[in-house]
Amino acid sequence: MRRLCTLALLLSACGSSHQGDRSAGAAGNGAASGAGTASGGQGGQSNHGGQANSSGAGTAGSGGAPMHDEDAPTKAVTFTPSDAVILNPERGFYATTDLVDAPNLSGLRASGVTLVHSYVRLDQYRTSDLPDALLQQVSAGFEKARQAGVKVILRFAYNFGPYPDSEPDAPASWVLKHIGQLKPLIEANTDVVAVVQAGFIGAWGEWHTSTNNLTEPKTRQQILEALVSAVPVSRSVQLRYPPYKQAMYGAALTEATAFGNTFAARVGHHNDCFVSSDTDVGTYPEDEVDVFRDYVGADTAFVPMGGETCAVSAPRSECASALAEMTKLHFSYINREFQEDVLASWQPCRQEMERRLGYRLLLESAELPDAVKPGGSFRLTLQLKNEGFAAPFNPRPVFVVLRGADFTAKAIVEGIDPRRWLTSASVQVRLRVPSTLPAGSYSLSLWLPDAAPALEARPDYALRLANEQVWDEATGENELGGFEVTESAPGSAAANAANFSVLP
């Protein structure tokens, strides 16, 4: 039987930045994870999908490490970039669906799609409770998405227009009640919710042409904050009009204000008339277009951005302008179905968009050992570059995986947030192999699984690096290289190193 153990994780520095600088992890504190212990190891408390968390540094002779041990030397390793379109979760051209109809989504990944956009129409319930039957239908739709390996961009709406004389939306009191009813549904299916769009108000839930005065500032803020509060903190809510967010929460997010549990940090943007006129058909105020594009460009370094086009506006809607704005505004996704004429004009740049929408993380180099003693330590260093328009926008853990003939160990790297990997990242971590590890050949991998325990083990929800010959589709891991475990390796070793110890 394969032994499932955990590497000892020694924290050196864990860094990442949207500007390429490093963000230090907590010195002297780290975590290692695994489903069990190897001989001589002592399990910690479970804290991540069945993994175990270490607590504190050990001492020599009691399963810990000597205070002044010597790491095994490492050497530089380079990797070959890939030009292929990489199928990765929560990014790219999306397809549309209707969760209420329990759709067949099974062929989407084969067509290059990992995201679907679904309206959930509430037209029949503008002044009544949502029935359990509707909630069950939507839940069944989420399960179809889960089975298909895709995630959902979710929007609730009371009508499908038309513009400007829209069908009714709902009174504010009923909108708030419906949000309360939908909260358990969203919570139960957060794993396959990529992002929630603010919806509810006006035509198509786009926050214009409300028939119940829902765009009045106090009312729209009340509805937005009720929805943000109903959505789990791991997910963002996207707003249609940038001036609304600025009016409510002020200046764009910064490194210091991003990713907290504030309304500002959890509200992103969607543009449903991208590059479709000089103002994107009213997305930006006519006299402040550049001001608000700059605002969105700064804000979307930290919150999700996506949308669709709605009309030809040459040359603005053509490749040069569209690519420049996707870059500036950090686009993660866009509709593959609408508007057809604009999409046709993108054929010369379509592949570049498919490659760069969202994140495209490239492993540039690594520092790896050739050999390590049983119980020995080494410092793993990874340099990554992001060639995409955006960083990953949902939380995602970072693991280092050690594999041998009958041994697998997984160490979670604390203090690193891939949502900050907008341009580059540096991952530095110090690892110890167990003293009971048999001599032989072992491989190291970088594993970036989904944060949801229900999806963690599914390779289709793991993040794939844009390199040749690193992806293991069976495990969802990115292979870094290997080394030998041998008593003759340079460096020192802890005689009784436990699998869950953390070196000082």
C-alpha positions, 0 to 999 in steps of 0.5 A: 500500500502507498504510504501517505505522509507529509513533508516537514515544512520549514518556512524560509520566505514565501513571496508573491506580488502583482508588481513582482516584489516579494511578500514575506511569510511569517517567520518561524511558523509554517504548516505541513499537511498529510492524511497520516503519518510515516514511521516515527511521525506524529500527526497534527490537527486536521485543518485543510480537507483532511490534511494535518497541520503542524504546531510549533518547532521541535527540538533535537532528539524529540522528533525535531531538528537541530538548531543549526542544520545544513541544507542540501545544496541545490542547482538551477533548473529551467523549464520550457514554455508552452504556446498552447491554449491551456485549459484552466479553471475560472478563466477564458471564453465562457458559454451560456446556460440555464441552470434551471433547465438542468443542462447537459454541460458534459462536452464543454471542457472538450470545447475549451470551456471551464466557465458558464454564465447562467441567468436565474430568472425570477420573473414569476416571483416578483412579489412572492416567495421563491418556491422550493421547486425552483431552488431544487432545480437550480441546485440540480443545475449546479450539480450538472456543472460540478459533474462537467468540471466547470464553474458558474458565473451567476446572475439573478434577474426579474426580466430580459429587458427590453431596452429602454421600456423594460419589463418590471423588476421587483420592489426592494423589499422582495429583492432583499427577501429573495436574497435571503432565500437564495443565501443557503443555495449559494452557500451549498454550491460555492465550490462551483460558483466562480463569481456572482454578478449583482443582478436583480436590478433593472433590465437583464439585472444590469442595474439600469431601467429599474421599474421600482426605483432600485437604482436610487443610491441608498437602495442599490447599496442596500441590495448590493451589500445584502447580496455580498453578505449572502455570498460566502467570503471566498467569492466576489460580487461583480457590479455593472457600473464602475461609478456606482462602486466608486460612489459607495466605497471610494478609491480603487483597491491597493495591496493593503486594502485588497482581499479582506472582508470589506465590501470594497474588497469583495466587489468586482466589475463586469462590462456587458458592452465591452469596447462597443462604443466610446463609453462602452454604451454608458459603462463610463460617464461620457465626460470621465471615460479615462478617469473610470477606465483608470479606476477599473484598471487599478481596482481589477488588479485585486477583484474579478473582471469579465463581461461581453460585447454588445455592438460593433464600434470599429475600430474600437471593437477590433483586435488592437483596442480589445487586447489593450483594454483586456490587458489594462482592465485585467479581463478573466473571461468573456462571452464566446457567443455574443456579440457575433460580429465583434467576435468575428472581427477578433479572429486574428487575435482570438488565440491570443485572447484564449491564451491570456484571458485570466491567468497564464502562469509560467514556471521560469526556473527552480532551485532543486537538490540532486540528493538529500539525506534521510531526515535532511533539509533543502530550500526549494525556490520557484520563479513564476511569470504571469503572461495572462491579463489577470491573476487568479481571482478566487483563493487557492492553496499552494502545495509541494508534493513529494512522490516515491515508489511507495510514498506520497507526501504533501506540504501546504505552503502557508503565507502565499496567495496566488490572487497576488500573482498578477505579473510574477511570483517567487516561492521560497520554502524550506523542506525536510524529508522524513528520517525514515524515508527509504533510499531511492528516487523521488520527484517534487511537484507544485500542486495548486488544487481548488480550495473547496474540499469537495473539489481538491482531489479533482485534477480538472479544477487544479491550476496547470502551468504553461510549460511543456512536460510538467502537467500530470493530468492524473494528479493535477500536479505540475512536476518540478524535477527529482532527487535521490534520497541517500545517506551519502548526500551532502548536508546534515540530517535530523536523526529522528525527524518527524513528518510534521515537524517545523524547523525554526 
